[in-house]
Amino acid sequence: MPTQPLIVGNPVLVVVDIQEGGGMSADDAGIPVMPGHADRVAVAERLLAAARGAGVPVVFFQEVHRPSGVDFGRELDGVEGVHCVEGQPGTDLEPTLRPLPTEFHIVKRRYSGFIGTDFEIVLRGLQASTLILIGGLTDVCVHYTFADAHQRDYYVRVVTDCVGGSSQYRHDAALDAMEYLQTGALRTSDEIIDAFARIAAGAPVLEGANR
């Protein structure tokens, strides 16, 4: 299948669960995370600055579970332990990656950003066409959000140097699976930052009609 344009219609930068637990050990955070969290945060800071400079809307997701555990569901049936509990260390968003008052902060209880949230309402209001995903975990929340967006006919891009998985193997497999769904989905931060710079300069980089 032919590779789609980098950005079609209106883009939205989606920051998936870049929380302080990403820099903690699996024992402390409750979930395993591949190394490189600090490096991914630094890349995310650059992407966020570029999006804001271009006027590209930003949606921040934060996975948060109630202390009672009532909303964990089946999440604890696999490798993951108790994680992202409200008020506990590691649950807060990274300090440098938090929404401005005009941006969108969505708390979610499930892996996909579409389940039990107003994400789709926000996207509809923004007339979004292309979702640019960064954050983690590549094989869990990023992957499931990607798949749900794909099935809702959004164009989805994953910034490969700004996502991290529960392991290198699962990270690589998830990236491959997402590229399988949309050829050209995997992009680098340099490509996205360049596209945002063109948007900021008023260059004709957006292709295709709005959804």
C-alpha positions in Angstrom: 0.0 0.0 0.0 1.2 3.5 -0.7 2.6 5.6 2.2 0.1 8.3 3.2 1.3 12.0 3.6 2.9 12.8 6.9 0.0 15.0 8.0 -3.5 14.9 6.5 -5.9 17.6 7.5 -5.7 19.0 11.0 -3.0 17.4 13.3 -3.2 16.9 17.1 -0.2 15.9 19.3 -1.3 13.2 21.7 1.0 12.8 24.8 0.2 9.3 26.1 1.0 8.7 29.8 4.4 10.4 30.1 4.3 10.0 33.9 7.0 10.1 36.6 6.7 6.3 37.0 8.4 5.9 33.6 11.7 6.7 35.3 11.2 4.3 38.2 12.1 0.6 38.6 9.4 -1.9 37.8 9.2 -2.9 41.5 8.5 0.7 42.4 6.3 1.7 39.4 4.4 -1.6 39.2 5.0 -2.0 35.5 8.2 -2.7 33.5 9.5 0.0 31.2 12.5 -0.2 28.8 15.4 2.1 29.5 15.7 5.6 28.1 12.8 7.4 29.8 14.8 10.6 30.4 15.9 10.7 26.7 12.2 10.2 25.6 11.1 13.1 27.9 13.7 15.3 26.3 12.5 14.5 22.8 8.9 15.0 24.0 9.8 18.5 25.3 11.1 19.4 21.9 8.0 18.1 20.2 5.7 19.9 22.6 7.5 23.2 22.1 7.3 22.8 18.3 3.5 22.0 18.5 2.8 25.0 20.7 4.9 27.2 18.4 2.8 26.0 15.4 -0.5 26.3 17.1 -1.1 22.5 16.9 -3.5 21.3 19.6 -2.1 19.0 22.3 -4.0 16.4 24.3 -2.3 15.0 27.5 -3.4 11.6 28.8 -2.7 10.4 32.3 -3.5 6.9 33.5 -4.9 7.1 37.0 -6.5 4.3 39.1 -8.6 4.8 42.2 -7.0 3.6 45.5 -9.8 1.1 45.9 -8.7 -0.7 42.7 -12.3 -0.7 41.5 -11.3 0.5 38.0 -8.3 -1.9 37.3 -10.5 -4.5 35.7 -8.4 -7.2 34.0 -5.2 -5.1 34.0 -3.7 -7.1 36.8 -4.2 -10.5 35.2 -0.9 -10.2 33.2 2.6 -9.0 34.0 1.6 -5.6 35.4 1.2 -5.0 39.1 -0.6 -2.2 40.8 0.4 1.0 39.1 -0.7 4.6 38.5 -2.7 4.9 41.7 -4.1 8.3 42.5 -1.9 10.1 45.0 0.9 7.6 44.8 4.5 8.3 43.6 5.0 7.9 39.8 1.4 8.8 38.9 1.9 12.5 38.3 2.7 13.7 34.8 6.4 14.6 34.2 6.8 18.2 35.5 8.0 19.5 32.1 5.2 17.8 30.2 2.0 19.2 31.7 -0.8 21.0 29.9 -1.3 24.7 29.7 -4.8 26.0 30.8 -5.8 26.1 27.1 -4.8 22.5 26.4 -6.5 19.2 27.1 -5.8 16.9 30.0 -7.7 13.6 30.0 -7.5 11.1 32.8 -8.1 7.5 31.7 -8.8 4.2 33.4 -8.1 1.9 30.5 -5.3 1.4 28.0 -7.0 3.1 25.1 -7.6 6.8 25.2 -11.0 6.3 23.6 -12.5 4.1 26.3 -14.5 5.9 29.0 -13.2 9.4 28.1 -14.3 12.5 26.1 -11.3 12.1 23.7 -13.5 11.6 20.7 -15.6 14.6 21.5 -12.5 16.7 21.8 -11.1 15.4 18.5 -14.4 16.1 16.8 -14.4 19.7 18.1 -10.9 20.2 16.8 -11.8 18.7 13.4 -8.8 16.5 13.8 -7.6 14.2 11.0 -4.1 13.2 12.0 -3.1 12.0 15.5 0.6 12.1 16.4 1.3 9.8 19.3 4.2 9.9 21.8 4.7 8.4 25.2 4.1 4.9 26.5 3.8 2.1 26.7 4.4 1.4 23.0 2.9 -2.1 23.3 0.1 -1.1 25.6 -1.5 2.3 25.8 0.1 3.7 22.6 -0.8 0.5 20.7 -4.4 0.3 21.8 -5.0 4.0 21.3 -3.5 3.7 17.8 -5.7 0.7 17.0 -8.9 2.5 18.2 -8.0 5.6 16.3 -7.3 3.6 13.2 -10.7 1.9 13.4 -12.3 5.4 13.7 -10.6 6.3 10.4 -8.0 8.8 11.8 -4.6 9.0 10.3 -2.2 8.0 13.1 1.6 8.6 13.4 3.9 7.2 16.1 7.1 9.1 16.8 9.5 6.2 17.1 12.2 8.0 19.2 9.6 9.3 21.6 7.8 6.1 22.7 9.0 3.3 25.0 7.6 -0.2 25.6 7.6 -2.6 28.5 10.6 -4.3 26.8 12.6 -3.8 23.7 11.0 -6.9 22.1 7.4 -5.9 22.8 8.2 -2.3 21.7 9.6 -3.5 18.4 6.7 -5.8 17.8 4.1 -3.1 18.6 5.8 -0.7 16.2 5.7 -3.3 13.5 2.0 -4.0 14.2 1.1 -0.3 13.9 3.0 0.1 10.7 1.1 -3.0 9.4 -2.2 -1.1 9.9 -1.1 2.2 8.4 1.9 2.2 6.0 4.1 5.2 6.9 2.7 5.4 10.5 6.2 5.3 12.0 8.0 8.7 11.9 10.9 10.4 13.7 10.8 13.4 15.9 12.9 15.3 13.3 10.2 14.7 10.7 7.4 15.9 13.0 9.3 18.9 14.2 10.1 19.9 10.6 6.4 19.5 9.7 5.4 21.7 12.7 7.9 24.3 11.7 6.4 24.4 8.2 2.9 24.9 9.8 4.3 27.7 11.9 5.7 29.4 8.8 2.4 29.0 6.9 3.9 26.6 4.4 1.5 24.3 2.5 2.5 21.1 4.3 -1.0 19.8 5.1 -2.4 17.5 2.4 -5.9 16.1 2.0 -9.3 17.3 3.2 -10.6 17.4 6.8 -12.5 14.5 8.0 
